[in-house]
């Protein structure tokens, strides 16, 4: 059982039994679908559909961490002398993290969010130089 399933009361939603016409249809009630719905919540005629339970697919098996060190993307860009792209990548990741913090604060979401140090490690000495550059 996933950590995200403990102490969770699953809410039931009605089955869609008739044709509906919408401006925006979001398919999938995982993290991406939920975030999309959040950002479109003030728009008219938006619908989210999910084939099982909300957050019960891939989303329930995530680590729950948010970071900007996806593997060593930043280091890869730097080693390839793509410093401008590396700066844009880092800025976009930091902006995304700040957006999440703002949503948590503004919506008063109790989720035990905390900022901690992130580390990248390698078992191979040949990759060490890439990690040092990050």
N, CA, C and O of each residue as an XYZ file, in Angstrom:
536
protein
N       0.846     -1.182      0.000
C       0.000      0.000      0.000
C       0.891      1.245      0.000
O       1.863      1.321      0.752
N       0.560      2.197     -0.829
C       1.304      3.442     -0.937
C       1.111      4.298      0.308
O       0.052      4.274      0.935
N       2.140      5.050      0.652
C       2.073      5.996      1.766
C       0.898      6.951      1.610
O       0.289      7.361      2.598
N       0.580      7.306      0.366
C      -0.479      8.285      0.096
C      -1.875      7.704      0.289
O      -2.863      8.435      0.219
N      -1.968      6.411      0.529
C      -3.276      5.780      0.733
C      -3.649      5.648      2.211
O      -4.812      5.417      2.540
N      -2.668      5.793      3.098
C      -2.948      5.681      4.532
C      -3.791      6.856      5.006
O      -3.565      7.994      4.594
N      -4.731      6.590      5.844
C      -5.563      7.625      6.471
C      -6.228      8.558      5.469
O      -6.389      9.747      5.746
N      -6.608      8.048      4.333
C      -7.268      8.852      3.306
C      -8.703      8.367      3.153
O      -8.961      7.178      2.964
N      -9.612      9.299      3.239
C     -11.009      8.970      2.994
C     -11.276      9.227      1.514
O     -11.193     10.364      1.051
N     -11.589      8.189      0.791
C     -11.844      8.342     -0.639
C     -13.243      8.897     -0.845
O     -14.221      8.409     -0.278
N     -13.306      9.920     -1.663
C     -14.586     10.545     -1.966
C     -15.132      9.956     -3.265
O     -14.397      9.769     -4.234
N     -16.401      9.675     -3.265
C     -17.042      9.150     -4.473
C     -17.614     10.291     -5.301
O     -18.152     11.259     -4.765
N     -17.490     10.163     -6.584
C     -18.044     11.143     -7.514
C     -19.021     10.421     -8.425
O     -18.862      9.227     -8.681
N     -20.015     11.118     -8.911
C     -21.013     10.458     -9.773
C     -20.409     10.021    -11.108
O     -19.494     10.652    -11.637
N     -20.938      8.950    -11.621
C     -20.541      8.461    -12.938
C     -21.213      9.335    -13.990
O     -22.391      9.672    -13.876
N     -20.458      9.690    -15.001
C     -21.004     10.484    -16.095
C     -21.903      9.581    -16.935
O     -21.433      8.632    -17.563
N     -23.182      9.881    -16.937
C     -24.128      9.006    -17.624
C     -24.763      9.621    -18.862
O     -25.575      8.978    -19.526
N     -24.405     10.849    -19.175
C     -24.961     11.468    -20.380
C     -23.849     12.208    -21.114
O     -22.783     12.466    -20.556
N     -24.111     12.539    -22.358
C     -23.146     13.307    -23.128
C     -23.039     14.706    -22.533
O     -24.033     15.298    -22.109
N     -21.821     15.217    -22.511
C     -21.576     16.569    -22.010
C     -20.740     17.305    -23.029
O     -19.849     16.724    -23.649
N     -21.019     18.566    -23.203
C     -20.210     19.410    -24.077
C     -19.445     20.375    -23.174
O     -20.044     21.113    -22.392
N     -18.132     20.360    -23.287
C     -17.293     21.233    -22.471
C     -16.272     21.939    -23.350
O     -15.955     21.493    -24.452
N     -15.771     23.048    -22.834
C     -14.701     23.757    -23.545
C     -13.354     23.074    -23.309
O     -12.509     23.006    -24.202
N     -13.173     22.567    -22.075
C     -11.912     21.917    -21.727
C     -12.202     20.624    -20.989
O     -12.904     20.620    -19.978
N     -11.663     19.534    -21.495
C     -11.801     18.236    -20.851
C     -10.423     17.790    -20.383
O      -9.486     17.698    -21.176
N     -10.310     17.517    -19.099
C      -9.061     17.031    -18.519
C      -9.251     15.543    -18.265
O     -10.153     15.141    -17.531
N      -8.405     14.736    -18.870
C      -8.518     13.289    -18.716
C      -7.437     12.827    -17.750
O      -6.243     12.931    -18.031
N      -7.874     12.322    -16.620
C      -6.955     11.809    -15.608
C      -6.941     12.683    -14.378
O      -6.688     13.885    -14.453
N      -7.217     12.068    -13.244
C      -7.285     12.796    -11.981
C      -6.078     12.581    -11.103
O      -6.201     12.476     -9.883
N      -4.913     12.514    -11.714
C      -3.669     12.422    -10.948
C      -3.122     13.809    -10.669
O      -3.856     14.797    -10.712
N      -1.839     13.876    -10.386
C      -1.227     15.170    -10.057
C      -1.338     16.166    -11.212
O      -1.682     17.328    -10.996
N      -1.055     15.726    -12.412
C      -1.098     16.640    -13.549
C      -2.521     17.093    -13.842
O      -2.761     18.279    -14.069
N      -3.464     16.159    -13.838
C      -4.862     16.523    -14.063
C      -5.391     17.448    -12.979
O      -6.100     18.412    -13.265
N      -5.042     17.149    -11.733
C      -5.478     17.985    -10.621
C      -4.898     19.382    -10.690
O      -5.596     20.358    -10.418
N      -3.629     19.488    -11.049
C      -2.999     20.801    -11.190
C      -3.618     21.583    -12.343
O      -3.847     22.787    -12.237
N      -3.884     20.892    -13.432
C      -4.522     21.553    -14.567
C      -5.888     22.085    -14.168
O      -6.231     23.223    -14.491
N      -6.668     21.275    -13.472
C      -7.978     21.709    -12.997
C      -7.851     22.899    -12.055
O      -8.650     23.833    -12.125
N      -6.855     22.873    -11.175
C      -6.642     23.993    -10.241
C      -6.455     25.296    -11.023
O      -7.073     26.309    -10.697
N      -5.610     25.271    -12.046
C      -5.319     26.493    -12.791
C      -6.458     26.926    -13.700
O      -6.502     28.076    -14.136
N      -7.375     26.018    -13.987
C      -8.536     26.357    -14.821
C      -9.815     26.503    -14.002
O     -10.895     26.650    -14.574
N      -9.712     26.465    -12.682
C     -10.903     26.420    -11.824
C     -11.819     27.626    -11.987
O     -13.017     27.526    -11.722
N     -11.289     28.743    -12.411
C     -12.115     29.938    -12.582
C     -12.687     30.069    -13.992
O     -13.441     30.999    -14.276
N     -12.333     29.152    -14.857
C     -12.852     29.160    -16.223
C     -14.193     28.440    -16.251
O     -14.479     27.602    -15.396
N     -14.992     28.769    -17.223
C     -16.292     28.115    -17.371
C     -16.155     26.841    -18.188
O     -15.281     26.721    -19.047
N     -17.025     25.908    -17.905
C     -17.182     24.718    -18.727
C     -15.927     23.844    -18.800
O     -15.483     23.471    -19.886
N     -15.361     23.522    -17.631
C     -14.196     22.652    -17.530
C     -14.620     21.377    -16.813
O     -15.362     21.434    -15.833
N     -14.158     20.237    -17.290
C     -14.501     18.966    -16.647
C     -13.258     18.096    -16.550
O     -12.440     18.042    -17.469
N     -13.136     17.417    -15.418
C     -12.088     16.429    -15.225
C     -12.754     15.066    -15.135
O     -13.723     14.894    -14.397
N     -12.240     14.098    -15.882
C     -12.762     12.734    -15.795
C     -11.621     11.812    -15.375
O     -10.467     11.998    -15.760
N     -11.982     10.819    -14.578
C     -11.014      9.843    -14.077
C     -11.658      8.472    -14.159
O     -12.813      8.303    -13.767
N     -10.926      7.493    -14.663
C     -11.468      6.151    -14.835
C     -11.518      5.337    -13.560
O     -12.263      4.360    -13.487
N     -10.747      5.711    -12.554
C     -10.733      4.960    -11.295
C     -10.984      5.946    -10.151
O     -11.990      6.655    -10.151
N     -10.083      5.991     -9.192
C     -10.178      6.940     -8.088
C      -9.198      8.081     -8.299
O      -8.107      7.877     -8.832
N      -9.579      9.267     -7.887
C      -8.696     10.432     -8.002
C      -7.379     10.124     -7.283
O      -7.379      9.685     -6.132
N      -6.269     10.358     -7.968
C      -4.949     10.158     -7.379
C      -4.590      8.715     -7.102
O      -3.736      8.447     -6.257
N      -5.215      7.787     -7.784
C      -4.994      6.371     -7.459
C      -4.046      5.653     -8.414
O      -3.721      4.486     -8.196
N      -3.605      6.321     -9.451
C      -2.729      5.660    -10.417
C      -1.271      5.934    -10.115
O      -0.799      5.648     -9.014
N      -0.559      6.481    -11.072
C       0.862      6.782    -10.914
C       1.085      7.740     -9.746
O       2.071      7.606     -9.021
N       0.191      8.698     -9.556
C       0.360      9.711     -8.509
C       0.486      9.112     -7.114
O       1.229      9.640     -6.286
N      -0.208      8.046     -6.844
C      -0.157      7.472     -5.498
C       1.168      6.783     -5.216
O       1.471      6.471     -4.065
N       1.956      6.543     -6.250
C       3.230      5.852     -6.057
C       4.444      6.768     -6.204
O       5.567      6.290     -6.367
N       4.225      8.060     -6.149
C       5.350      8.989     -6.272
C       6.086      9.105     -4.947
O       5.609      8.643     -3.910
N       7.242      9.722     -4.999
C       8.026      9.939     -3.788
C       7.524     11.137     -3.002
O       7.809     11.267     -1.812
N       6.783     12.007     -3.657
C       6.274     13.190     -2.965
C       7.315     14.281     -2.811
O       7.107     15.228     -2.052
N       8.424     14.167     -3.513
C       9.445     15.211     -3.410
C       9.362     16.150     -4.604
O       8.967     15.764     -5.705
N       9.740     17.372     -4.353
C       9.755     18.390     -5.401
C      11.167     18.963     -5.398
O      11.612     19.504     -4.386
N      11.872     18.852     -6.516
C      13.209     19.432     -6.563
C      13.549     19.847     -7.985
O      12.833     19.519     -8.932
N      14.637     20.563     -8.118
C      15.059     21.016     -9.440
C      16.295     20.251     -9.928
O      16.904     20.637    -10.925
N      16.662     19.185     -9.242
C      17.824     18.401     -9.639
C      17.399     17.077    -10.259
O      17.858     16.014     -9.839
N      16.523     17.139    -11.258
C      16.082     15.915    -11.915
C      17.303     15.263    -12.555
O      17.828     15.719    -13.571
N      17.730     14.173    -11.914
C      18.979     13.504    -12.275
C      20.067     14.563    -12.312
O      20.304     15.211    -11.293
N      20.727     14.766    -13.414
C      21.764     15.806    -13.448
C      21.575     16.713    -14.659
O      22.541     17.076    -15.330
N      20.335     17.071    -14.929
C      20.021     17.910    -16.095
C      20.813     19.210    -16.072
O      21.372     19.618    -17.090
N      20.864     19.855    -14.924
C      21.573     21.128    -14.813
C      23.051     20.951    -15.132
O      23.619     21.724    -15.903
N      23.673     19.937    -14.544
C      25.089     19.670    -14.800
C      25.351     19.321    -16.249
O      26.359     19.736    -16.821
N      24.440     18.555    -16.851
C      24.578     18.186    -18.257
C      24.589     19.438    -19.130
O      25.427     19.567    -20.022
N      23.671     20.349    -18.875
C      23.609     21.571    -19.674
C      24.875     22.407    -19.498
O      25.380     22.990    -20.457
N      25.380     22.460    -18.275
C      26.590     23.235    -18.013
C      27.784     22.607    -18.727
O      28.571     23.320    -19.350
N      27.932     21.273    -18.644
C      29.075     20.613    -19.276
C      29.027     20.721    -20.793
O      30.067     20.664    -21.449
N      27.842     20.875    -21.353
C      27.712     21.027    -22.800
C      27.812     22.491    -23.215
O      27.519     22.845    -24.357
N      28.234     23.343    -22.267
C      28.427     24.779    -22.532
C      27.129     25.473    -22.929
O      27.134     26.433    -23.700
N      26.041     24.986    -22.401
C      24.735     25.586    -22.672
C      24.295     26.348    -21.419
O      23.248     26.070    -20.835
N      25.124     27.312    -21.028
C      24.916     28.031    -19.780
C      23.606     28.814    -19.799
O      22.904     28.853    -18.789
N      23.267     29.430    -20.910
C      22.011     30.173    -21.001
C      20.824     29.243    -20.775
O      19.900     29.571    -20.031
N      20.858     28.083    -21.422
C      19.779     27.105    -21.233
C      19.760     26.594    -19.795
O      18.691     26.375    -19.226
N      20.938     26.403    -19.209
C      21.016     25.948    -17.818
C      20.372     26.981    -16.889
O      19.640     26.622    -15.968
N      20.648     28.261    -17.136
C      20.052     29.327    -16.309
C      18.541     29.367    -16.491
O      17.803     29.543    -15.522
N      18.076     29.203    -17.730
C      16.629     29.191    -17.988
C      15.975     27.989    -17.316
O      14.902     28.108    -16.724
N      16.623     26.837    -17.409
C      16.112     25.618    -16.780
C      15.991     25.818    -15.272
O      14.946     25.546    -14.683
N      17.070     26.296    -14.656
C      17.063     26.494    -13.208
C      15.994     27.509    -12.802
O      15.272     27.289    -11.829
N      15.889     28.605    -13.530
C      14.874     29.627    -13.217
C      13.467     29.050    -13.311
O      12.622     29.336    -12.463
N      13.208     28.233    -14.341
C      11.864     27.655    -14.494
C      11.551     26.689    -13.357
O      10.421     26.648    -12.871
N      12.545     25.914    -12.932
C      12.334     24.956    -11.846
C      12.090     25.673    -10.518
O      11.206     25.289     -9.752
N      12.873     26.707    -10.256
C      12.696     27.476     -9.013
C      11.354     28.210     -9.007
O      10.714     28.328     -7.962
N      10.935     28.698    -10.163
C       9.628     29.354    -10.272
C       8.503     28.357    -10.002
O       7.526     28.685     -9.328
N       8.640     27.152    -10.524
C       7.634     26.120    -10.286
C       7.524     25.754     -8.814
O       6.424     25.584     -8.289
N       8.667     25.635     -8.154
C       8.662     25.329     -6.723
C       8.024     26.466     -5.936
O       7.255     26.226     -5.005
N       8.340     27.703     -6.306
C       7.724     28.845     -5.621
C       6.214     28.870     -5.842
O       5.458     29.220     -4.936
N       5.781     28.504     -7.033
C       4.351     28.449     -7.328
C       3.656     27.449     -6.403
O       2.575     27.721     -5.882
N       4.280     26.306     -6.209
C       3.713     25.292     -5.311
C       3.636     25.829     -3.889
O       2.621     25.659     -3.213
N       4.706     26.479     -3.431
C       4.700     27.066     -2.081
C       3.579     28.089     -1.943
O       2.895     28.128     -0.920
N       3.387     28.918     -2.967
C       2.337     29.940     -2.932
C       0.951     29.312     -2.871
O       0.090     29.778     -2.124
N       0.730     28.261     -3.648
C      -0.571     27.578     -3.633
C      -0.833     26.998     -2.249
O      -1.930     27.145     -1.710
N       0.161     26.344     -1.677
C       0.013     25.760     -0.340
C      -0.360     26.844      0.670
O      -1.245     26.647      1.503
N       0.319     27.985      0.590
C       0.054     29.086      1.520
C      -1.317     29.711      1.271
O      -2.109     29.868      2.200
N      -1.592     30.064      0.036
C      -2.834     30.767     -0.305
C      -4.077     29.911     -0.075
O      -5.121     30.426      0.326
N      -3.969     28.617     -0.326
C      -5.110     27.719     -0.165
C      -5.172     27.100      1.239
O      -6.085     26.339      1.560
N      -4.175     27.448      2.066
C      -4.096     26.927      3.441
C      -4.148     25.393      3.460
O      -4.930     24.786      4.192
N      -3.297     24.795      2.638
C      -3.238     23.339      2.511
C      -2.302     22.787      3.581
O      -1.133     23.167      3.656
N      -2.824     21.895      4.400
C      -2.009     21.244      5.422
C      -1.413     19.981      4.813
O      -2.100     18.973      4.648
N      -0.117     20.048      4.480
C       0.483     18.911      3.778
C       1.897     18.593      4.248
O       2.595     17.811      3.603
N       2.330     19.176      5.346
C       3.672     18.917      5.889
C       4.782     19.278      4.907
O       5.842     18.652      4.909
N       4.544     20.276      4.078
C       5.568     20.716      3.130
C       6.728     21.323      3.899
O       6.525     22.124      4.811
N       7.944     20.943      3.532
C       9.113     21.556      4.139
C      10.230     21.632      3.108
O      10.308     20.816      2.189
N      11.086     22.622      3.279
C      12.236     22.783      2.402
C      13.431     22.111      3.059
O      13.764     22.401      4.208
N      14.073     21.216      2.324
C      15.241     20.499      2.827
C      16.324     20.496      1.747
O      16.058     20.810      0.587
N      17.521     20.144      2.136
C      18.633     20.064      1.200
C      18.474     18.839      0.303
O      18.034     17.778      0.745
N      18.839     19.010     -0.960
C      18.762     17.919     -1.925
C      20.176     17.532     -2.339
O      21.055     18.386     -2.446
N      20.387     16.255     -2.568
C      21.707     15.751     -2.947
C      21.607     14.883     -4.196
O      20.614     14.189     -4.415
N      22.656     14.938     -5.005
C      22.822     14.001     -6.108
C      24.046     13.153     -5.797
O      25.066     13.677     -5.350
N      23.953     11.863     -6.026
C      25.082     10.970     -5.764
C      25.334     10.111     -6.994
O      24.469      9.960     -7.857
N      26.528      9.557     -7.053
C      26.873      8.652     -8.141
C      27.737      7.523     -7.603
O      28.482      7.700     -6.639
N      27.630      6.377     -8.229
C      28.489      5.235     -7.900
C      29.698      5.190     -8.825
O      30.645      4.442     -8.581
N      29.664      5.989     -9.885
C      30.705      5.916    -10.897
C      31.583      7.162    -10.847
O      31.093      8.287    -10.951
N      32.877      6.948    -10.688
C      33.817      8.058    -10.582
C      33.806      8.931    -11.834
O      34.031     10.138    -11.750
N      33.547      8.334    -12.984
C      33.547      9.111    -14.228
C      32.443     10.170    -14.251
O      32.543     11.139    -15.004
N      31.381     10.005    -13.433
C      30.300     10.990    -13.365
C      30.525     12.041    -12.291
O      29.770     13.009    -12.199
N      31.559     11.855    -11.479
C      31.807     12.764    -10.364
C      32.039     14.196    -10.834
O      31.538     15.142    -10.226
N      32.801     14.356    -11.919
C      33.112     15.701    -12.416
C      31.829     16.441    -12.839
O      31.730     17.654    -12.657
N      30.856     15.721    -13.398
C      29.591     16.343    -13.767
C      28.840     16.840    -12.535
O      28.267     17.929    -12.546
N      28.848     16.037    -11.475
C      28.138     16.430    -10.256
C      28.821     17.603     -9.563
O      28.149     18.466     -8.998
N      30.146     17.641     -9.601
C      30.875     18.745     -8.959
C      30.519     20.072     -9.616
O      30.451     21.093     -8.932
N      30.293     20.082    -10.922
C      29.970     21.311    -11.636
C      28.586     21.856    -11.294
O      28.315     23.040    -11.496
N      27.725     21.009    -10.786
C      26.379     21.467    -10.435
C      26.470     22.330     -9.220
O      25.453     22.831     -8.741
